[in-house]
Amino acid sequence: MKVDAPPPATAPAAAVPPTADAAWHRLHDEATAPYRQGGRFAWHFARGKLGRDPVFRGLIERGLIGPQRERVVDIGSGQSLIASLLSVAAAMQAQGRWPARWTSTPARVDYTGIELMPKDVARAQASLAHLRPSPRIVCADMCTAELPACDLVVILDVLHYVDLTAQEGVLVRVRDALGPGGRLLLRIGDASSARGFAVSQWVDRTVTRVRGHRVSPTWGRTLPEWKALLARLGFTVQSVPMSEGTPFANVLLVADLPAAHGTSSHRPT
Ligand SMILES: C[S@@+](CC[C@H](N)C(=O)[O-])C[C@H]1O[C@@H](n2cnc3c(N)ncnc32)[C@H](O)[C@@H]1O
């Protein structure tokens, strides 16, 4: 009797990289899910912020946090959304669920968040305790907090809370913590755009109140003033409009320090 040969074993289908939109939806869902641990406010705030603020998808899609930037310091870190985002991004890349045209982010992130408000620190710590390596989320004032040696500093919508002298003091310490080839991602409001700057300040004060914090005065600079300050501190600066779809005058400054003497002039992304 003729026995049928067994069907050839089928190789597992190769993972098909997702589209950018599908990947972003997944990143948004998976990076915000842990905030359920931090309570209803933490979860709703994380979903709204990550979903509506164009900066987070912009950082990923523009490849601004390249694979070499493992040591990340997030100043004014709020709920430490960046830590959750980069952790999920690393997992998606390991599983082949990363769009072909997106640059990789670090496979392992050593994250330090520095945040003034104890409630935000508590929400972030309660939500992100599962991450490995464990994020360090410190309740401290950026004007005095120790900044660890790092490859990337992220400061999103924070420096206007302190006066101009203190802003410069923070940036000097950021430069020293970064070292050669380091990158600062700094989002500021452009004070020369009177309407957009006023809207962002009004929203800022409202959100500060909703989060249960006291509203304090703020200090702005125009975009050319921000760029001049960073250039004086040794950074090469590019600006990326980062208020798409919002009424704000927000600009993301990508500020890079030169590589060390004797190394390739090519800066890591
Ligand atoms: C507009 S929120 C932005 C939060 C976070 N960067 C983000 O994009 O989700 C500004 C944050 O800076 C924090 N902050 C203000 N002054 C600070 C200071 N002196 N030191 C550390 N954090 C500060 C606030 O408490 C708040 O969480």
The ligand as a MOL file (V3000), in Angstrom:
LIG
                    3D

  0  0  0     0  0            999 V3000
M  V30 BEGIN CTAB
M  V30 COUNTS 27 29 0 0 0
M  V30 BEGIN ATOM
M  V30 1 C 4.3610 70.3400 31.5290 0
M  V30 2 S 4.9420 69.0610 32.5910 0 CHG=1
M  V30 3 C 5.8020 68.0040 31.4630 0
M  V30 4 C 5.9930 66.6120 31.9860 0
M  V30 5 C 6.7970 65.6830 31.0830 0
M  V30 6 N 8.0540 66.2800 30.6870 0
M  V30 7 C 5.9950 65.2940 29.8740 0
M  V30 8 O 6.2420 65.8100 28.7870 0
M  V30 9 O 5.0810 64.4770 30.0250 0 CHG=-1
M  V30 10 C 6.2950 69.8550 33.4410 0
M  V30 11 C 6.8580 69.0340 34.5890 0
M  V30 12 O 8.0020 69.6800 35.1200 0
M  V30 13 C 7.9620 69.5420 36.5270 0
M  V30 14 N 8.8040 70.5820 37.1400 0
M  V30 15 C 8.5560 71.9080 37.2610 0
M  V30 16 N 9.5650 72.5290 37.9090 0
M  V30 17 C 10.4820 71.5830 38.1910 0
M  V30 18 C 11.7410 71.6030 38.8670 0
M  V30 19 N 12.2410 72.7360 39.3570 0
M  V30 20 N 12.4180 70.4440 39.0050 0
M  V30 21 C 11.9100 69.2760 38.5120 0
M  V30 22 N 10.7010 69.1930 37.8680 0
M  V30 23 C 10.0000 70.3380 37.7100 0
M  V30 24 C 6.4860 69.7170 36.8420 0
M  V30 25 O 6.1550 69.2490 38.1300 0
M  V30 26 C 5.8560 68.9060 35.7240 0
M  V30 27 O 5.7070 67.5540 36.0620 0
M  V30 END ATOM
M  V30 BEGIN BOND
M  V30 1 1 1 2
M  V30 2 1 2 3
M  V30 3 1 2 10
M  V30 4 1 3 4
M  V30 5 1 4 5
M  V30 6 1 5 6
M  V30 7 1 5 7
M  V30 8 2 7 8
M  V30 9 1 7 9
M  V30 10 1 10 11
M  V30 11 1 11 12
M  V30 12 1 11 26
M  V30 13 1 12 13
M  V30 14 1 13 14
M  V30 15 1 13 24
M  V30 16 1 14 15
M  V30 17 1 14 23
M  V30 18 2 15 16
M  V30 19 1 16 17
M  V30 20 1 17 18
M  V30 21 2 17 23
M  V30 22 1 18 19
M  V30 23 2 18 20
M  V30 24 1 20 21
M  V30 25 2 21 22
M  V30 26 1 22 23
M  V30 27 1 24 25
M  V30 28 1 24 26
M  V30 29 1 26 27
M  V30 END BOND
M  V30 END CTAB
M  END
